Amino acid sequence: MLLQQYYLGCLAHASYMVADPESGVAAVIDPQRDVQQYRRDAAAYGVRIEHVFLTHFHADFVAGHLELQQATGARIHLGARGRAEYEFEPARDGDRIDLGPGVRLEILETPGHTPEGISILVYDHRASTTQPHAVLTGDTLFVGDVGRPDLMASIGITADELAGMLYDSLHGKLLPLPDDVIVYPAHGAGSMCGKNMSRETSSTLGAQRKYNYALQPMARAEFIRVVTADQLAAPAYFAYDAALNKQNRPLLDAALVSGLRPRPVAEVRAAQAAGAYVLDTRDAADWADAHWPGSVNIGLGGQFASWAGTLLDRTRRIVLITEPGREEEAAMRLGRIGFDHVDGALQGGMAALAGTDELVRHSERITAPGLAERLAAPDAPWVLDVRNPSEWQQKRIPNANLVPLAELQQRLHEIPAGRQIVVHCAGGYRSAIALSLLEQHGIDHAMDLIGGIAAWEKLSLPLETASA
């Protein structure tokens, strides 16, 4: 049997290929939208992709089921409760798909994260004909967590109703499985589809039974209370992507070709004046050293697509500024979340602005010792912490002010006008984004803490905790 995981760190997303080498038949589960790797590996293994499954209508990325169907002719399978514009085969509880004499897939309907959610048992008949080798749990069960049940309010299903379904799915379908069954979820740490996910991308059911907080013995009502509590607000693009995954939408290749034309400086200025974002995908230090006025800095070195989807208005066009040669990567990563409205990239990158000082801005950065010195002065700066509340509770710089990055644009009125601002996060990625957003909105009296709170802590500078 072939069972391969594909983990995409930018979106904390896991997809899978399962195949029977004897028959040459393969299935891909929860594919990302750029599907070349599945096709390449299928060719290398000598198998054909004949099935593609979505465990549910994903909200945090656009799946590649249509791209795979177009490229391979594969049949699309969705949970039986799903409704979509394209043709698919409904997957019902107990349905079996034999990929060949050695490999069988069996469907478990596991609603809770969404109503149409399924999990997929994987049997390797060469090892056992009665016990599954693994279960692909989608967003029903994660390593360390379960799928959040609060994303469907817009279609009239409450979080409590879905949490109840989730309890039943876990206790009726997944927990009865043997301890040594391997759990392969659709996401890991960093995804907003849960609140306590591990950085491990697989586990065993026995380990999850022991260590996963949501699987500990508790009454149904208590489970509902626990899993609905303390969920961060979902990014606005989640509803957009969930809808796209039900639609006959354009394919990714067409979107990339139309969006990558080089734009000279004058055209970028005109596009920005007409309301387009200028999105700079370089590293924070390079952006701070020299950048296009009013540009938003979201670096390709972090969770680029997730933050772009969280912070950018999907109705506005996007013009890219990248390191030379990385234009297609940036556009493709935006395409993974359905942001197909890229309208070209600055021709020549920042080198095109040489000699045009009026089109180049610089931003200040400060070291941890420099901040400590300034905080001891009478005119101490106002420290803006853009981490999440859970990080804030664990440790924080004394007298810092919490405004999570996802909420910053809605809470700009809280930023004092007549005082130096120092913004920080854990390591510097989110604070660089925040600094660019502040500047875009006319707040130019801010600087970025280099290395974030990690650099502050490394020097044993003062910290507060929730108990302090």
C-alpha positions in Angstrom: 0.0 0.0 0.0 1.1 3.6 -0.7 -0.1 6.2 1.8 1.7 9.6 1.4 1.1 12.8 3.3 1.7 16.2 1.7 2.1 18.9 4.3 1.8 22.6 3.3 3.2 24.7 6.1 1.9 28.0 4.7 -1.7 26.9 5.3 -0.9 24.2 7.9 -2.7 21.8 5.6 -2.3 18.1 5.0 -3.4 16.2 2.0 -3.0 12.6 1.1 -2.5 10.1 -1.7 -3.5 6.5 -1.1 -2.9 3.9 -3.8 -2.7 0.1 -4.5 0.5 -0.4 -6.5 -0.8 -3.8 -7.7 -3.9 -2.3 -9.4 -2.3 1.0 -10.1 -5.4 2.9 -8.8 -4.9 6.0 -6.5 -7.1 8.4 -4.6 -6.2 11.9 -3.5 -7.8 13.3 -0.3 -8.2 17.0 0.3 -5.8 18.2 -2.4 -4.4 21.7 -2.5 -5.3 23.7 -5.5 -1.8 23.4 -7.2 -2.0 19.7 -8.0 1.3 19.1 -9.9 2.9 17.2 -7.0 0.1 14.6 -6.9 0.4 14.1 -10.7 4.2 13.9 -10.6 4.2 11.4 -7.8 1.5 9.3 -9.4 3.6 9.0 -12.5 6.7 8.2 -10.5 4.8 5.4 -8.6 3.2 4.1 -11.7 -0.4 4.7 -10.5 -3.5 6.5 -11.9 -5.5 9.1 -9.9 -9.0 7.8 -10.3 -10.7 9.2 -7.2 -10.5 12.6 -5.4 -12.2 13.1 -2.0 -13.1 16.2 0.0 -13.6 15.4 3.6 -15.7 18.6 3.8 -16.1 22.0 2.1 -12.8 23.5 3.4 -13.0 27.2 4.5 -9.3 28.0 4.8 -8.2 27.1 1.3 -9.6 26.3 -2.1 -9.2 22.6 -2.8 -7.8 21.2 -6.0 -10.6 18.7 -6.8 -11.6 20.4 -10.0 -8.0 20.8 -11.1 -7.4 17.0 -10.6 -10.7 16.1 -12.3 -9.7 18.2 -15.3 -6.2 16.8 -15.4 -6.9 13.1 -14.7 -10.6 12.5 -15.2 -10.9 11.4 -11.5 -14.3 11.1 -9.9 -15.0 13.6 -7.1 -16.5 12.2 -3.8 -18.2 14.4 -1.2 -20.0 13.6 2.0 -23.6 12.7 1.2 -25.0 15.8 2.9 -22.9 18.0 0.6 -24.4 20.0 -2.2 -22.2 21.3 -5.1 -22.6 22.8 -8.6 -20.3 20.1 -10.1 -21.0 16.4 -10.5 -19.9 14.2 -7.6 -20.5 10.9 -6.0 -22.1 11.1 -2.5 -20.1 9.2 0.1 -22.3 7.6 2.7 -21.6 5.8 6.0 -20.2 2.4 5.3 -19.5 2.9 1.6 -16.4 1.0 0.4 -14.1 1.9 -2.5 -11.6 -0.8 -3.4 -8.5 0.7 -5.0 -7.3 -2.8 -5.7 -7.0 -6.2 -4.0 -4.8 -4.8 -1.3 -6.3 -1.5 -0.4 -9.8 -0.4 0.6 -11.3 2.9 1.7 -14.4 3.0 3.9 -16.5 6.0 4.6 -17.5 7.3 8.0 -19.9 10.2 8.1 -18.6 12.4 10.8 -20.5 15.7 10.9 -19.5 18.3 13.5 -17.0 20.7 12.0 -19.4 20.9 9.1 -22.6 19.0 8.4 -21.2 17.1 5.4 -17.9 16.0 7.0 -16.6 12.5 6.5 -13.6 10.5 7.7 -12.0 7.8 5.6 -10.8 4.4 7.0 -7.8 3.0 5.1 -7.4 -0.8 5.0 -4.2 -2.5 4.0 -5.3 -6.0 3.4 -1.8 -7.3 3.3 -1.5 -6.4 7.0 -5.1 -7.1 8.1 -8.4 -7.6 6.4 -10.4 -6.6 9.5 -8.6 -3.7 11.2 -8.0 -0.4 9.5 -4.4 0.8 9.2 -5.3 4.5 9.4 -8.1 7.0 9.4 -8.1 10.2 7.5 -10.1 12.5 9.8 -10.3 15.7 7.8 -11.3 18.4 10.3 -13.2 16.1 12.6 -10.2 15.1 14.7 -6.8 16.8 14.9 -3.7 15.9 16.8 -4.4 17.6 20.1 -7.8 19.0 19.1 -11.0 18.6 17.2 -12.6 20.7 14.5 -14.1 24.0 15.6 -17.9 23.9 15.3 -18.6 27.6 15.0 -18.1 28.4 11.3 -21.5 27.6 9.9 -23.7 30.2 11.7 -24.2 32.1 8.4 -26.2 29.1 7.0 -28.3 28.7 10.1 -26.6 26.0 12.0 -25.5 27.0 15.5 -22.1 26.1 17.0 -23.9 24.1 19.8 -25.8 22.0 17.2 -22.6 21.2 15.3 -20.7 20.6 18.6 -23.3 18.0 19.5 -22.9 16.3 16.1 -19.2 16.4 16.7 -19.5 14.7 20.0 -21.6 11.9 18.4 -19.2 11.5 15.5 -16.2 11.2 17.8 -17.8 8.8 20.3 -19.9 6.8 17.8 -17.5 6.6 14.9 -13.8 7.3 15.8 -13.3 6.4 19.4 -14.5 2.8 19.0 -11.5 2.2 16.6 -8.5 0.4 17.9 -5.7 2.3 19.7 -3.0 1.6 17.1 -5.0 3.1 14.1 -3.0 6.0 12.8 -4.8 9.4 12.7 -4.0 11.6 9.7 -5.9 15.0 10.0 -6.2 17.7 7.4 -4.5 20.4 9.5 -1.8 21.0 12.1 -0.6 23.9 14.3 -1.2 27.3 12.8 -4.6 26.5 11.2 -7.6 28.4 12.5 -9.8 25.4 12.0 -9.0 24.5 15.7 -7.6 26.1 18.7 -5.1 23.7 20.2 -3.5 21.7 17.4 -0.1 20.0 17.8 2.8 20.5 15.5 2.8 16.8 15.0 1.0 15.9 11.7 -0.1 12.4 12.7 -0.7 10.3 15.8 -2.4 7.2 16.9 -5.9 7.0 18.2 -4.6 5.6 21.5 -2.4 8.7 22.0 -5.2 11.0 21.2 -7.6 9.1 23.5 -5.0 9.8 26.3 -3.8 13.3 25.6 -6.4 15.2 23.5 -8.3 17.5 25.8 -11.5 17.1 23.7 -11.5 13.3 24.0 -11.3 13.1 27.8 -14.3 11.6 29.5 -17.0 14.2 29.8 -20.8 14.6 29.3 -22.1 15.8 26.0 -23.1 19.2 27.4 -19.7 19.7 28.9 -18.1 18.8 25.6 -20.2 21.3 23.8 -19.2 24.0 26.3 -15.5 23.2 26.1 -15.1 23.0 22.3 -17.1 26.2 21.6 -15.2 28.3 24.1 -12.3 30.6 23.3 -12.4 30.3 19.5 -10.7 33.1 17.7 -12.8 35.0 15.2 -12.7 33.3 11.8 -11.1 35.3 8.9 -13.6 36.8 6.5 -12.2 34.8 3.6 -13.3 31.5 5.2 -16.9 31.9 4.0 -15.7 32.9 0.6 -13.5 29.8 0.2 -16.1 27.4 1.6 -18.5 28.7 -1.1 -15.8 28.4 -3.8 -15.3 24.8 -2.9 -19.0 24.1 -3.8 -18.8 26.0 -7.2 -17.7 25.4 -10.7 -14.9 28.0 -10.4 -12.0 28.9 -12.7 -9.0 26.7 -12.6 -5.8 27.8 -11.0 -3.6 27.8 -14.1 -5.8 30.3 -15.9 -5.8 32.6 -12.9 -2.0 32.6 -12.7 -1.5 33.3 -16.4 -3.8 36.3 -16.4 -2.4 37.8 -13.2 1.3 37.8 -13.7 2.0 40.5 -16.3 4.8 42.9 -15.4 3.6 46.4 -14.5 5.9 49.5 -14.9 6.1 52.0 -12.1 3.5 54.4 -13.6 0.9 51.6 -13.9 1.5 50.5 -10.3 0.9 54.0 -9.1 -2.3 54.2 -11.2 -3.5 50.9 -9.9 -2.9 51.9 -6.3 -4.7 55.2 -6.8 -7.6 53.2 -8.2 -7.8 51.2 -4.9 -5.5 48.2 -5.5 -3.2 46.9 -2.8 0.5 47.0 -3.4 1.5 43.8 -1.6 5.2 43.4 -0.8 6.2 39.8 -0.1 9.8 40.4 0.8 11.3 39.8 4.3 10.6 42.3 7.0 14.1 43.8 7.1 14.1 44.4 3.4 10.7 46.0 3.5 11.7 48.3 6.4 14.9 49.3 4.6 13.0 50.5 1.5 9.5 50.0 0.3 6.7 51.4 -1.8 4.6 54.0 0.1 1.4 52.5 1.4 2.4 48.9 0.6 1.4 46.0 2.8 4.2 43.7 3.8 3.3 40.0 4.2 6.4 38.0 3.7 6.6 34.7 1.8 8.7 33.3 4.7 5.7 32.8 7.0 2.0 31.9 6.8 1.6 34.2 3.8 -1.7 33.0 2.3 -3.5 32.8 5.7 -2.5 36.3 6.7 -3.3 37.7 3.2 -6.8 36.2 3.4 -7.3 37.4 6.9 -6.2 41.0 6.4 -6.8 41.9 2.7 -10.2 42.8 1.2 -10.8 40.2 -1.5 -12.7 42.7 -3.6 -9.6 44.9 -4.2 -7.0 44.1 -6.9 -3.5 43.2 -5.9 -0.2 44.3 -7.4 2.8 42.4 -6.2 6.3 43.4 -5.3 8.5 40.4 -4.8 12.1 39.4 -4.9 13.1 38.8 -8.5 11.8 35.5 -9.8 9.3 35.0 -6.9 6.2 36.6 -8.6 4.7 33.3 -9.7 5.2 31.7 -6.2 3.4 34.7 -4.6 0.5 34.6 -7.0 0.2 30.8 -6.7 0.1 31.0 -2.9 -2.7 33.6 -3.1 -4.5 31.4 -5.6 -4.5 28.6 -3.0 -7.0 30.7 -1.0 -9.0 31.8 -4.1 -7.4 35.3 -4.3 -7.2 35.2 -8.1 -7.4 39.0 -8.4 -3.6 39.5 -8.8 -3.2 42.3 -11.3 0.5 42.0 -12.2 3.8 42.6 -10.4 6.1 45.6 -10.3 8.5 45.2 -13.2 12.0 44.8 -11.9 10.9 44.7 -8.3 12.2 47.4 -5.9 15.2 48.0 -8.2 12.7 49.8 -10.5 12.5 52.6 -7.9 16.2 53.4 -8.0 16.6 57.2 -8.2 12.9 57.9 -7.4 13.2 58.9 -3.7 9.6 60.2 -3.6 8.5 56.6 -4.2 10.6 55.0 -1.5 9.8 54.9 2.2 11.8 53.6 5.2 10.6 52.3 8.5 12.3 52.2 11.9 13.2 49.0 13.8 14.4 48.7 17.3 16.4 46.1 19.3 15.3 44.6 22.6 18.0 46.6 24.6 17.0 49.7 22.8 13.4 49.3 23.7 14.3 48.5 27.4 16.2 51.8 27.5 13.4 53.8 26.0 10.8 52.2 28.4 12.9 53.5 31.3 12.7 57.1 30.0 10.0 59.6 31.0 8.6 59.6 27.4 8.3 55.8 27.1 6.8 54.5 23.9 3.4 52.8 23.7 4.1 49.0 23.2 1.6 47.3 20.9 1.5 43.5 21.1 -0.2 41.9 18.1 -0.1 38.3 19.2 -3.1 36.2 20.1 -4.7 36.4 23.6 -3.5 32.9 24.5 0.1 34.0 23.9 -0.5 37.2 25.8 -1.7 35.2 28.8 1.5 33.2 28.9 3.9 36.1 28.9 4.1 39.8 27.9 6.2 42.8 28.1 5.1 44.9 31.2 2.5 47.6 30.3 2.2 46.4 26.7 -1.2 46.7 25.0 -2.8 43.8 23.3 -4.4 44.2 19.9 -4.3 40.9 17.9 -3.1 41.4 14.3 -6.4 40.0 12.9 -8.2 42.8 14.7 -5.8 45.7 14.2 -7.5 47.4 11.2 -10.8 47.5 13.1 -9.1 48.9 16.3 -6.8 51.6 14.9 -8.7 54.1 17.0 -7.0 52.6 20.1 -3.5 53.6 18.8 -2.5 56.9 20.5 -1.7 59.7 18.1 0.9 61.7 20.0 3.2 58.9 21.3 6.0 56.7 19.8 4.6 53.2 19.1 6.7 50.0 19.3 5.0 47.0 17.8 6.0 43.4 18.5 4.8 39.8 18.1 6.5 36.5 19.0 9.4 36.6 16.5 8.9 39.5 14.2 6.7 38.2 11.3 3.3 39.5 12.4 4.7 42.7 13.8 6.2 43.6 10.4 2.8 43.1 8.8 1.3 45.3 11.6 3.8 48.0 11.0 3.0 48.1 7.3 -0.8 48.3 8.1 -0.2 51.1 10.5 1.8 53.1 7.9 -0.8 52.4 5.3 -3.4 54.0 7.5 -1.3 57.1 8.2 0.2 56.0 11.5 3.9 56.7 10.8 5.2 57.1 14.3 5.7 53.4 14.9 8.7 51.0 14.9 9.1 47.2 14.9 10.8 45.3 17.7 13.5 43.1 16.0 13.0 39.5 17.0 9.8 40.1 18.9 9.3 39.0 22.5 11.7 36.1 21.9 14.6 38.5 21.6 13.3 40.3 24.7 13.1 37.1 26.7 16.5 35.9 25.5 18.1 38.8 27.3 16.2 38.1 30.5 14.4 41.4 30.3 11.2 41.8 32.5 8.1 39.8 31.6 4.7 39.6 33.1 2.4 36.5 33.1 -1.3 36.0 33.6 -0.8 35.5 37.3 1.5 38.5 37.8 
